Amino acid sequence: MKKLILILLLFPYTLLAQDDLLNELESDIQEDNYVSSTFKGLKIVNFESTKLVNKRNLFFIVAHRFGSVENGIDDFFGLDQAVTQLKFIYGISDAVNIGIARSSFQKTYGGHIKYRLFRQKKNGFPLTIVGYNLLTINTGLEKDQLPKLEFNNRLSYVSQVLIARKFGKRLSLELAPSYLHENFVRFDDQDNSQFIMGVGGRYKLTKRFSLNVDYGYHLNRSSSSAFKNPLSIGVDIETGGHVFQLHFTNAQPMFENGFLGQASGDWGDGDFFFGFNLSRVFDL
């Protein structure tokens, strides 16, 4: 409940920042005939998009994901089992971002770097290509339950290549081949090194609304694993430059190592999670 109160307190402050964010959104580089606004959010839903924070901008992001709606009113459609992630992202340049975050899911800390390699050009190069690397530390693992636990076992690594193209004014699509390495895996026959092919897209419905979908196909999941491939559906709502993201997903964790390898929900059983993202930008 304390988490929900914190988010509600931050929400009015976020709305006051809309003008600042509008300036940031409208300042996308457009020289040399580059294609702009392939994605409006830094994430499609779960997967990173090819959008980056502009130079000397600092983003503060509150991402909140409720528990499964499966149990209905017993836990108020997931409210009692909610998790939160707080993240800061800084634009070293228009093409290089760094970020740190903390999630209440497994008490995980993470640091990432995101960098643009190529950018789609009108009548030129047809794709935007961005690299993404993440290191996470799972502080939720308990030595009482894992007597041989070492610090190295808490670490996970993710590397992704985000390949996107904007088709006209409404449709943007992305491929996200992903590599995940977990030093500690929960099933004995699960390889520490895992490979996932991510796909996602955004379709602009109106001037202010878009429908977003992403999915990750795990290529070498253990046959004994209870985890699922992550499937997420959401909407972006633009209000005065602020992009407010609402979504449903079968993966409660928000770090890449979590949703790529540990999506626990099953859409067919009504076992999925509702979440939203709020952003505040500071021009430094």
C-alpha positions in Angstrom: 0.0 0.0 0.0 2.9 2.3 0.8 4.2 1.8 -2.8 0.8 2.8 -4.2 0.7 6.0 -2.1 4.2 6.9 -3.3 3.1 6.6 -6.9 0.0 8.6 -6.4 2.0 11.4 -4.8 4.4 11.4 -7.7 1.7 11.4 -10.3 0.7 15.1 -10.0 4.3 16.1 -10.0 4.8 14.1 -13.2 1.9 15.9 -14.9 3.5 19.3 -14.0 6.5 18.1 -15.9 4.6 17.6 -19.2 5.9 20.8 -20.8 9.5 19.8 -20.1 8.9 16.4 -21.5 7.2 17.8 -24.5 10.3 19.9 -25.3 12.4 16.7 -25.0 10.1 14.7 -27.2 10.0 17.4 -29.9 13.7 17.8 -29.8 14.4 14.5 -31.6 17.2 15.1 -34.0 15.9 15.5 -37.5 18.9 16.8 -39.4 20.2 14.9 -42.4 16.8 13.6 -43.2 16.7 11.1 -40.3 13.4 9.3 -39.5 12.2 10.4 -36.0 9.8 9.1 -33.4 10.0 5.4 -34.4 8.9 4.8 -30.8 7.7 7.4 -28.3 8.5 5.4 -25.2 11.9 4.1 -24.1 10.2 0.7 -23.9 7.7 -0.9 -26.3 6.1 -2.8 -23.4 8.7 -5.0 -21.7 11.4 -4.8 -24.4 13.6 -1.7 -24.8 12.7 0.4 -27.9 15.3 2.1 -30.1 14.4 5.5 -28.5 17.2 7.1 -26.4 17.2 9.9 -23.9 18.6 13.1 -25.4 22.0 14.5 -24.4 22.2 16.0 -20.8 18.6 14.9 -20.1 18.0 12.8 -16.9 14.9 10.6 -16.9 13.4 9.4 -13.6 11.0 6.5 -14.3 8.6 4.8 -11.9 7.4 1.4 -13.3 4.7 -0.4 -11.3 3.4 -3.8 -11.9 0.6 -5.3 -9.9 0.3 -9.0 -9.0 -1.7 -11.5 -11.1 -5.4 -10.6 -11.7 -6.1 -14.4 -11.5 -7.2 -14.4 -7.9 -9.7 -11.5 -8.4 -11.0 -9.7 -5.4 -9.1 -11.9 -2.9 -6.0 -9.8 -3.4 -7.8 -6.9 -5.1 -6.8 -8.0 -8.6 -3.1 -8.0 -7.8 -2.8 -4.9 -5.7 -1.6 -6.8 -2.7 1.3 -8.4 -4.7 2.6 -5.4 -6.6 6.2 -4.7 -7.4 7.9 -1.4 -8.3 11.0 -0.4 -10.2 12.7 3.0 -9.9 15.1 4.0 -12.6 17.4 6.9 -13.6 18.6 7.2 -17.2 21.1 9.9 -18.3 21.9 10.9 -21.9 25.7 11.2 -22.1 25.1 12.1 -25.8 22.1 11.8 -28.1 23.5 8.3 -29.0 24.7 7.0 -25.7 22.6 6.5 -22.5 23.5 5.0 -19.1 21.1 4.0 -16.4 20.7 2.5 -12.9 17.6 0.9 -11.3 16.2 -1.0 -8.4 13.3 -3.3 -8.5 11.4 -4.8 -5.5 11.1 -8.1 -7.5 13.8 -10.3 -5.9 15.4 -7.0 -4.5 17.3 -6.6 -7.8 19.7 -3.8 -8.7 20.8 -3.1 -12.3 23.0 -0.9 -14.4 22.8 -0.6 -18.2 24.2 1.1 -21.2 22.2 1.8 -24.4 23.8 3.1 -27.6 22.7 3.8 -31.1 24.8 2.3 -33.9 22.8 3.2 -37.0 19.7 5.4 -37.6 17.0 5.0 -40.2 17.2 7.7 -43.0 14.5 8.8 -45.4 15.6 7.5 -48.8 18.7 6.1 -47.1 19.7 3.5 -44.5 16.4 1.5 -43.8 16.9 0.6 -40.1 17.6 2.0 -36.7 20.0 -0.3 -34.8 20.7 0.1 -31.1 22.8 -1.9 -28.7 21.7 -2.6 -25.1 23.7 -4.2 -22.2 22.5 -4.8 -18.7 24.1 -6.2 -15.5 21.8 -7.1 -12.6 22.5 -8.1 -8.9 19.8 -10.3 -7.3 20.1 -9.5 -3.6 16.9 -11.5 -2.8 18.7 -14.8 -2.8 19.0 -16.1 0.8 22.1 -17.9 2.0 20.0 -19.8 4.5 18.3 -21.5 1.6 21.5 -21.7 -0.6 24.4 -22.4 1.8 27.0 -22.4 -1.1 25.8 -19.0 -2.4 28.5 -16.6 -3.5 28.3 -13.0 -4.7 29.0 -14.2 -8.3 25.8 -16.3 -8.2 23.7 -13.1 -7.8 24.8 -11.7 -11.2 23.0 -11.9 -14.5 24.0 -10.3 -17.9 21.8 -9.4 -20.9 23.0 -8.2 -24.3 20.5 -7.2 -27.0 20.6 -5.8 -30.5 17.5 -3.7 -31.2 16.7 -3.5 -34.9 13.7 -1.3 -35.8 12.0 0.3 -38.8 9.3 2.8 -39.1 6.8 2.1 -41.9 4.9 5.3 -42.7 3.4 7.5 -40.0 1.6 4.7 -38.0 3.5 1.5 -37.9 6.9 0.7 -36.3 8.4 -2.8 -35.9 11.4 -4.1 -34.0 13.4 -7.3 -33.8 15.4 -7.9 -30.6 17.8 -10.9 -30.6 18.8 -11.3 -27.0 21.4 -13.1 -25.0 20.9 -13.8 -21.3 23.4 -15.3 -18.9 22.4 -16.2 -15.4 25.1 -17.4 -13.0 22.3 -19.0 -10.9 19.5 -20.9 -12.6 16.4 -22.3 -10.9 16.3 -25.6 -12.9 19.3 -28.0 -13.0 19.0 -28.7 -16.7 18.6 -25.0 -17.7 21.7 -23.7 -19.5 23.2 -20.6 -17.9 23.5 -19.0 -21.3 20.1 -18.5 -22.9 19.0 -17.1 -26.2 15.7 -15.3 -26.9 14.3 -13.7 -30.1 12.2 -10.7 -29.3 9.7 -9.0 -31.6 7.6 -6.0 -31.0 5.7 -3.2 -32.6 3.8 0.1 -32.2 0.7 1.1 -34.2 -0.5 4.7 -33.9 -4.2 4.7 -33.5 -4.8 8.4 -33.1 -2.7 11.5 -32.5 -2.4 10.6 -28.8 -2.9 6.8 -28.6 -0.8 3.9 -29.9 -1.2 0.1 -29.4 2.1 -1.7 -28.5 2.9 -5.4 -28.4 6.0 -7.4 -27.7 6.9 -11.1 -27.4 10.0 -13.1 -26.6 10.6 -16.6 -27.9 13.0 -18.5 -25.7 15.2 -20.7 -27.9 16.7 -23.1 -25.3 14.5 -23.2 -22.3 14.8 -26.2 -20.0 12.1 -28.9 -20.6 11.5 -28.9 -16.9 11.1 -25.2 -16.6 7.7 -23.8 -15.4 8.4 -20.4 -17.0 6.7 -19.0 -20.1 7.6 -16.9 -23.1 6.8 -13.2 -22.3 3.8 -11.7 -24.1 2.8 -8.1 -23.4 0.1 -5.8 -24.8 -0.1 -2.1 -23.9 -1.0 1.4 -25.0 1.0 4.6 -25.1 -1.1 7.8 -24.2 0.5 11.1 -25.1 -0.8 14.0 -22.9 0.9 17.3 -23.5 4.2 15.5 -24.4 4.0 13.1 -21.5 3.9 9.4 -22.6 1.9 7.4 -20.1 2.2 3.7 -20.6 -0.4 1.1 -19.5 0.0 -2.6 -20.2 -0.9 -6.2 -19.5 1.8 -8.9 -19.5 2.4 -12.4 -18.2 5.8 -11.4 -16.8 5.8 -9.5 -13.4 9.6 -8.8 -13.3 10.7 -5.6 -15.2 14.4 -6.2 -15.6 15.3 -8.0 -18.8 16.8 -11.0 -17.1 13.6 -11.4 -15.2 11.0 -11.2 -18.0 13.1 -13.0 -20.5 13.8 -16.0 -18.3 11.2 -15.9 -15.5 7.8 -15.0 -17.0 5.5 -17.0 -14.8 2.0 -16.1 -16.0 -0.2 -18.0 -18.4 -2.6 -15.8 -20.6 -4.8 -18.9 -21.2 -5.4 -19.3 -17.5 -6.1 -15.6 -16.9 -2.8 -15.4 -15.1 -1.4 -12.0 -16.2 -0.4 -8.7 -14.6 -1.4 -5.1 -15.1 1.2 -2.3 -15.0 2.1 1.2 -15.9 5.1 3.5 -16.3 5.5 7.2 -15.3 8.4 9.4 -16.4 9.8 12.7 -15.3 12.6 14.4 -17.3 15.2 16.9 -16.1 17.2 19.0 -18.5 20.7 19.3 -17.0 
